[in-house]
Amino acid sequence: MAKRQRTEGEARRSFVKLCAFFGLILAAFLFVFGGLFSGSAVGSILEIVGKLALLVAIAFPAYEYSRGMKKAWRIIFWIALAIYILGCVLGLLTGIGVINIGAK
């Protein structure tokens, strides 16, 4: 009996599922350990790494979904992705004390 070969689409979907699975696991552990070190620079760094792991976990499936949509939805995807990354960076900078947003 011949071996069944995977198509390119199946390989891409399995990569997306793998990223989502490990991104979720990594983010969960980093959020727990980041909470143990809350208020410190280490906690802020662990939190940003957890957020970036979630970004990887959701960005690939969201991109695959938006590819099949109209151009407006792809633009919305890229804007939302940029806002998420900006929020992560600003959260890291405020967490380690580089900038103080809202401080008097």
Helices and strands as residue ranges (DSSP letters): H 8-36, H 41-67, H 71-95
